[in-house]
Amino acid sequence: MQNVIDFADKVISQKDKLSITDGIFLLIQNDKNLMQEYLLLVEREKGGHKTVNKIIGKRVKEKYGLTNADYRNNKPLSTLIKSHQEFL
């Protein structure tokens, strides 16, 4: 039987993988300075928010060494994205 710390780590790691992308976009959305930077990037980048969001999503995957799940989250909490890839 696992101990409480192992169990907590297991639950936390699952939660992080399932909501990390949405959490990143919520962080941007709820931080005035990050939101200003995000909007400047959206304005500057060819393709606008789609390009910026795609690059951010790919960077999250790379940074945390995540693997794509076979499904997307189509109901994110962040209003900056319409959907995002879930990870295993």
Secondary structure, 3 states (H helix, E strand, C coil): CCCHHHHHHHHHHHHHHHHHHHHHHHHHHHCHHHHHHHHHHHHHCCCHHHHHHHHHHHHHHHHHCCCEEEEEECCCCCCCCCCEEEEC
